[in-house]
Amino acid sequence: MNIRILLILFTIAIAMPASAGNGGDDVKNIQGTWTIASAEIGGSPFPPLAAKIITLKLDDGKYVVNAENADKGTYTIDPTAKPKALDIIGTEGPNAGKRFPCIYELSGDTLKVCYQLGEGPRPAEFKSPAGTQIFLVTYQRKVK
């Protein structure tokens, strides 16, 4: 086998985890503007009025929560992790300098995210137990 073929196979092998199955699609499909369909934090329902005014925009590794009361930062996803992993790092606004380990599930126009807002580890399941700072949100894609 010549060097050129080995390089091509090596390049394909490196690229496969990022694009395998639905994983590669997640990088593209997670982008968009999302509104809260339901949410709870620490086992308690999130205030419905607050949920109605919050939007999340994900675009090319950057996020913005509510353009007027800007919370901005970066995000990365690992669609190969089980459950799928999402890391959020605030760069501007109330979460500047903070890192939030999360898990996510993307199905069509529904995005479920479970955020660890406290000092604990990344959530292992989509639950928001009482007494924790785990924020479980189901978003719906905002249609223009």
KOLDO-926667 format. One line per 8 residues: number of its first residue (from 0); for each residue x, y, z of N, C-alpha, C, O, CB. Coordinates in steps of 0.001 Angstrom, whole numbers, plus 500000, padded with zeros to 6 digits. Atoms other than C-alpha are relative to their C-alpha. Glycine has a CB too. Layout:
<rs>
NUM = X/Y/Z/X/Y/Z/X/Y/Z/X/Y/Z/X/Y/Z ~ ...
</rs>
This chain:
<rs>
0 = 500864/498824/500000/500000/500000/500000/500906/501233/500000/501836/501331/500800/499020/500001/501241 ~ 499113/498841/500046/501511/503321/499055/499611/501049/501048/498535/500987/501642/499980/500621/498602 ~ 500157/498961/498976/501849/506353/501331/498736/500830/499751/498040/501190/500701/501240/500918/500027 ~ 501171/499167/500320/499121/508313/499536/498702/499331/500472/497849/499988/501068/499933/500271/498475 ~ 501199/500726/499582/496476/505639/500166/499925/499948/501523/498846/500114/502091/499992/498569/499411 ~ 499975/499998/498541/497564/505361/503820/499558/501345/500565/498808/501388/501540/501395/499659/500503 ~ 500402/498667/499535/497172/509127/504254/498508/500225/499823/497858/500802/500695/500777/501081/499253 ~ 501443/499854/500237/493698/509052/502729/499216/499193/501028/498250/499702/501596/499627/499546/498565
8 = 500683/500830/499014/492627/506165/504996/500113/500593/501400/499150/500567/502166/500568/498585/499984 ~ 499798/499372/498698/494108/507917/508033/499089/501215/500159/498480/501398/501214/501472/500410/500178 ~ 500859/498818/499968/492240/511138/507194/498540/499604/500173/497810/500240/500933/500175/500826/498721 ~ 501385/500476/499866/488970/509229/506807/499758/499487/501411/498716/499775/502001/499696/498886/498967 ~ 500159/500553/498651/489512/507410/510116/499892/501098/501046/499112/500970/501989/501168/499081/500338 ~ 500064/498884/499049/490101/510694/511969/498669/500730/499874/498090/501132/500884/501170/500982/499769 ~ 501235/499244/500219/487049/512354/510426/498756/499217/500387/497724/499824/500673/499900/500417/498555 ~ 501200/500805/499760/484665/509455/511071/499298/500279/501318/498077/500435/501294/500356/498569/499948
16 = 500752/499776/498764/483876/510034/514782/499171/501275/499994/498077/501294/500558/500939/500036/501157 ~ 500737/498739/500012/482793/513615/514154/498788/499939/499085/497828/500683/499284/500909/501134/499570 ~ 501120/500023/500931/480489/512664/511319/499259/498673/499987/498347/498491/499181/500484/500310/498623 ~ 500639/501306/500001/479473/509108/512169/498527/500105/500372/498155/500849/501279/500717/499064/500958 ~ 501443/500031/499696/475738/508439/512146/499405/501380/500056/499659/502210/499183/499749/499295/501314 ~ 500665/498716/499815/473665/511363/513438/500941/501048/500574/500614/502235/500562/498797/499839/500905 ~ 499080/499085/499345/476697/512914/515174/500404/501175/499129/500341/502325/499563/501218/499264/500430 ~ 499599/498923/500895/477918/514881/512172/498833/500920/499680/499013/502125/499507/500580/499432/498718
24 = 501185/499197/500255/474381/516040/511519/499694/500916/501179/499196/502024/500985/498804/499102/499706 ~ 500282/499187/498815/474087/517318/515107/500723/501337/499948/500159/502362/500332/500397/499249/501263 ~ 499227/498759/500064/476824/519897/514521/499240/501049/499194/499212/502224/499559/501393/499747/499379 ~ 500777/499099/500858/474681/521417/511774/498588/500216/500542/498110/501349/500586/499930/499444/498577 ~ 501411/499923/499634/471197/520648/513089/499730/500666/501345/498608/501105/501597/499426/498636/500017 ~ 500204/499347/498705/471717/522049/516583/499958/501526/499844/499476/502238/500725/501117/499596/500987 ~ 499978/498561/500236/472200/525488/515081/498593/500524/499732/497785/499869/499073/500927/500337/498823 ~ 501303/499388/500204/469213/527815/515132/499575/500757/501236/500341/500906/502188/498960/498950/499639
32 = 500574/499280/498861/466987/529765/517482/498964/499098/500646/498096/498539/499976/499363/501369/499562 ~ 500806/500928/499231/465255/527805/520225/499215/500731/501078/499722/501667/501697/500878/498924/500622 ~ 500824/499463/498920/462403/528643/522609/499707/498868/500987/499738/497694/500618/498670/500627/499445 ~ 500236/501001/498964/461594/526861/525863/498574/499464/499920/497607/500224/499976/500267/500594/501390 ~ 501308/500661/499976/458745/524356/525677/499659/499584/501427/498511/499700/501857/499986/498767/499058 ~ 500180/500358/498594/459228/523096/529242/501365/500012/500674/502395/499825/500027/499310/498600/500150 ~ 498734/499956/499264/461847/523377/531972/499758/499799/501481/498686/500097/502006/500726/501329/499759 ~ 500028/500104/498541/462603/522558/535570/501426/500125/500508/502386/499785/499817/499349/498653/500470
40 = 498697/499867/499356/465442/523311/537941/499884/499494/501426/498987/499887/502171/500502/501477/499969 ~ 500020/500573/498660/466222/521359/541071/498692/499327/500343/498258/499363/501494/500284/501055/501005 ~ 501252/500717/499772/463023/519351/540654/498752/500859/499998/497642/500343/500132/500078/499295/501279 ~ 501160/499091/500003/460784/522442/540497/499779/500582/498611/500738/500834/497882/500195/501140/501024 ~ 500282/499406/501309/459027/523830/537434/500639/501381/499871/500667/502163/500822/498485/500100/499774 ~ 499453/498688/500319/460720/526800/535803/498828/500945/499794/497826/500550/499199/500926/499951/498732 ~ 501131/499071/500152/458513/529916/535922/499555/500133/498538/500366/500480/497679/500377/501380/500552 ~ 500485/499955/501385/456312/529825/532786/500212/501352/499320/500515/501402/498128/498536/499659/499969
48 = 499803/498683/500605/456564/533593/532248/501447/500173/499554/501698/500703/498472/499612/501113/500988 ~ 498586/499914/500367/460371/533416/532247/500277/499139/498769/501014/499543/497869/500901/499560/501180 ~ 499790/500898/501129/460264/530473/529859/499506/500610/498693/500085/500366/497634/499300/498674/500249 ~ 500567/499406/501215/458144/532464/527407/500891/501081/499395/500825/501327/498191/498640/500584/500302 ~ 499205/498882/500527/460660/535310/527086/501453/499624/499699/502203/500443/499168/499977/501146/500984 ~ 498619/500417/500233/463893/533302/526883/500123/499322/498649/499326/498453/498297/500482/499059/501113 ~ 499647/500683/501240/465384/532353/523540/501495/499671/500052/502286/500382/500672/499650/500882/498741 ~ 498622/500448/500100/468611/530501/522835/500350/499918/498529/499674/499243/497753/500215/498628/500712
56 = 499540/500065/501387/470481/531047/519603/501353/499304/499982/502284/499727/500668/500091/501427/499356 ~ 498761/500742/500183/473180/528549/518621/500437/500170/498557/499672/499894/497633/499825/498491/500366 ~ 499531/499744/501356/475322/529430/515628/501514/499845/499935/502258/500656/500487/499580/501408/499533 ~ 498591/500214/500289/478686/528020/514600/500891/500083/501245/501908/500776/501244/500460/501004/498983 ~ 499194/500054/498795/479992/527343/518099/499819/501159/500959/500528/501252/501961/501400/499920/499627 ~ 500278/498858/499125/478590/530533/519639/498540/499972/500413/497672/499545/499650/500343/501341/499298 ~ 501381/499941/499536/475486/531027/521742/499675/501407/500494/500552/502154/500929/499754/498962/501118 ~ 500537/498756/499443/473337/534015/522713/498666/499645/500636/497798/499042/500004/499840/501133/498895
64 = 501291/500138/499324/470565/533905/525284/499428/501394/500096/500030/502283/500698/500133/499322/501427 ~ 500683/498700/500019/468148/536790/524769/500935/501130/499604/501775/501555/500397/499394/500295/501362 ~ 499140/498942/500517/469799/539452/522657/499921/501280/500841/500909/502009/500934/499626/500307/498563 ~ 500144/498777/499209/468414/542242/524905/500757/499919/501326/501413/500883/501719/498528/500278/500265 ~ 499306/500217/498733/469782/540821/528181/501085/498971/499722/501037/497844/500214/499013/499521/501149 ~ 499067/500933/500619/472773/539267/526489/500830/499171/500971/501540/499694/501830/500908/500745/499123 ~ 499108/500981/499415/474378/536169/527877/500602/499314/498784/499899/498637/498033/499251/498976/501002 ~ 499356/500511/501209/476927/535148/525258/501176/499120/500364/501761/499236/501441/500459/501150/499098
72 = 498846/500852/499784/479586/532534/524912/500194/499029/498869/499734/499243/497748/499867/499256/501291 ~ 499703/501018/500993/480772/529468/523105/499438/498659/500465/499162/498456/501647/501524/499901/499751 ~ 500430/501348/499671/479619/525881/522946/500727/499012/499109/501112/499325/497982/498473/499852/499851 ~ 499484/501110/500788/481041/522579/521800/499130/498791/500321/498606/498659/501427/501526/499720/500306 ~ 500769/501219/499779/479261/519276/521358/500871/498791/499691/501801/498849/498886/498716/499987/499133 ~ 499379/501293/500292/480419/515684/521424/498869/499014/499759/498383/498376/500693/500950/499519/501173 ~ 501123/500884/500315/477748/513691/519609/500351/498520/500118/499462/497674/500017/499506/500285/498609 ~ 499607/501400/499863/479773/510476/520076/499942/499533/501450/499988/498330/501707/501400/499795/499448
80 = 500074/500364/498578/479542/510569/523897/498646/499361/500293/497675/499583/499569/500222/501247/500909 ~ 501252/500629/499567/476882/508519/525674/499728/500396/501442/500459/499924/502314/500063/498445/499853 ~ 500822/499228/500937/474794/510516/526507/500828/501088/499316/501942/501398/499737/498799/500630/500730 ~ 499303/498968/500765/475758/513201/524006/500346/501173/500911/499542/501580/501750/499138/500476/498803 ~ 499493/498957/499097/477823/515957/525643/499992/501371/499334/500201/501504/498128/501417/499659/500465 ~ 500014/498595/500406/477557/519732/525386/500739/500777/501082/500460/500606/502268/498523/500543/499797 ~ 499298/499134/499059/479932/522222/527012/499746/501441/499614/499886/501828/498454/501521/499694/500024 ~ 500305/498594/500207/478999/525852/527409/500972/500828/500836/501181/500554/502018/498517/500319/500373
88 = 499106/499100/499283/481455/528595/528334/499535/501425/499749/499510/501889/498609/501487/499805/499556 ~ 500449/498619/500109/480170/532094/529054/501178/500941/499753/502234/500798/500368/499248/500415/501266 ~ 498956/499014/500283/482204/534978/527624/499542/501429/500283/500367/502310/500522/500442/499885/498554 ~ 500550/498671/499719/479876/537967/528163/498709/499839/500801/497990/498851/500659/499739/500796/498675 ~ 501238/500025/499241/477071/538773/530565/500150/499295/501328/501262/499144/501833/498923/499343/499202 ~ 499985/500548/498640/476114/537083/533827/500789/498693/500147/501165/498335/501263/498591/499769/500453 ~ 499274/501267/499917/477883/533806/532985/501420/500069/499459/502030/499033/499195/499249/498945/499261 ~ 498631/499836/500497/481208/535246/531779/500966/499245/500897/500945/499391/502119/500389/501497/499926
96 = 498992/500750/499273/484025/532934/532780/499516/498696/500601/500306/497978/501214/500544/500837/501065 ~ 500543/501233/499423/481722/530067/533802/499904/498918/498925/499662/499200/497752/498606/500257/500636 ~ 500135/501158/500887/481688/526579/532277/498879/499122/500537/498824/498826/501730/501347/499195/499893 ~ 501124/500845/499629/478553/524446/532292/500054/498690/499205/499837/498697/497994/498659/500736/499756 ~ 500051/501288/500695/478843/520725/531473/498544/499544/499879/497774/499641/500834/500853/498929/500751 ~ 501390/500372/500277/475638/519408/529912/499966/498699/499212/500986/498205/498730/499268/501124/499221 ~ 500280/501054/500957/474118/516520/528055/498855/500498/499129/498082/501364/499539/499648/498635/500711 ~ 501081/499561/500883/471788/516904/525100/499476/498837/499182/500118/497798/499025/500477/501124/499074
104 = 500657/500947/500896/469406/515023/522873/499295/500837/498944/498497/501715/499271/498988/499046/500771 ~ 500572/499240/501106/468422/516348/519457/499164/499078/499140/499648/498058/498648/501102/500680/499160 ~ 500906/500787/500818/465404/515009/517598/499136/500956/499190/498185/501541/499707/499126/499053/500873 ~ 500742/499073/500858/464134/517042/514669/500071/501415/500521/501156/501979/500663/498551/499572/499882 ~ 500062/498622/499504/462982/520414/515972/499868/500063/501511/499412/501071/502052/498841/500731/499361 ~ 500015/500032/498546/463230/519373/519628/501418/499762/500507/502105/498841/500067/499034/498905/500523 ~ 498675/500092/499391/466392/519886/521670/499815/499937/501508/499281/500865/502116/500911/501213/499590 ~ 500070/500151/498552/466580/518575/525224/501415/500174/500538/502351/499531/500062/499389/498604/500415
112 = 498696/499746/499396/469451/519887/527372/499869/499896/501511/498922/500413/502104/500552/501394/499586 ~ 499939/500106/498554/470340/519006/530939/501322/500642/500435/502399/500092/500206/499888/498493/500482 ~ 498851/499184/499616/472706/521637/532390/500379/499740/501461/499499/499615/502313/499695/501497/499783 ~ 499522/499985/498622/474849/521311/535521/500382/501454/500289/501418/501927/499820/501230/498996/500225 ~ 499747/498590/499699/474662/524873/536870/500837/500168/501266/501325/501262/501551/498681/500750/500149 ~ 499217/499945/498768/476446/524018/540122/501419/499514/499772/501938/499542/498656/499337/499172/501091 ~ 498617/500454/500042/479854/522635/540932/500138/498508/499690/501260/498005/499624/500665/500303/501309 ~ 499965/501444/500186/478947/518999/540249/500453/499570/498618/500772/500396/497763/498658/499431/500269
120 = 499598/500554/501294/479824/516698/537372/498896/500157/498951/497773/500561/499253/500368/498523/500152 ~ 500965/499997/501104/478106/516531/534006/498837/499067/500359/499072/497962/500848/500679/499556/498652 ~ 501125/500903/499729/474576/515117/534405/500167/498700/499212/500722/498694/498113/498651/500681/499639 ~ 499915/501299/500657/474348/511439/533525/498681/499604/499348/498636/498709/498505/500419/498938/500998 ~ 501314/500305/500550/470625/511428/532731/499156/501272/499962/499500/502285/500570/499297/498898/500832 ~ 500879/498842/500176/467806/513781/531799/499009/500092/501154/497818/499823/501001/499249/499915/498655 ~ 500807/499804/498799/466537/514457/535315/500511/501228/500733/501682/501590/500619/500042/498745/500922 ~ 499658/498829/499196/466505/517493/537601/499565/499736/501439/498520/500223/501872/499322/501298/499433
128 = 500408/500380/498642/466462/516079/541142/499883/501198/500943/500597/502191/500807/500990/499005/500572 ~ 500169/498963/498978/465270/518195/544051/501316/500207/500735/502068/499262/500973/498872/499622/500999 ~ 498804/499661/499246/468041/519982/545890/501265/500135/499168/502345/500347/499718/500220/498985/501034 ~ 498825/499852/500869/470362/520146/542866/499901/501306/499226/498885/502000/499268/500126/498797/499023 ~ 500009/498857/500912/471324/522910/540480/500028/499501/498564/500704/500060/497700/501202/500942/500274 ~ 500095/500550/501345/470505/520796/537472/498753/500571/499329/497641/500487/499850/499958/498439/500029 ~ 501032/499312/500764/468456/522638/534860/499686/499139/498782/500540/498952/497915/500454/501448/499580 ~ 500442/500844/501097/466482/520412/532476/499037/500798/499129/498010/501285/499601/499330/498698/500527
136 = 500798/499176/500913/465070/522161/529417/499702/499237/498720/500572/498572/498157/500729/501317/499676 ~ 500373/500479/501327/463162/521025/526362/499705/501234/499166/498810/502019/499479/498760/499013/500047 ~ 500157/498860/500909/463484/523555/523548/499291/499545/498736/499376/498380/498348/501375/500634/499654 ~ 500578/500201/501330/461505/523821/520322/500658/501010/499066/500877/502165/499430/498424/500164/500012 ~ 499407/499102/500987/463063/525275/517207/499007/501086/499656/497837/500808/499395/500429/499232/498730 ~ 500845/498872/500362/461688/528723/516499/499892/500054/498494/500896/500115/497785/500557/501329/500564 ~ 500251/499965/501436/460104/528790/513078/499728/501440/499601/498946/502137/500248/498808/499071/499605 ~ 500172/498609/500452/460301/532052/511173/498741/500174/499229/498443/501279/498776/501162/500441/499157
</rs>
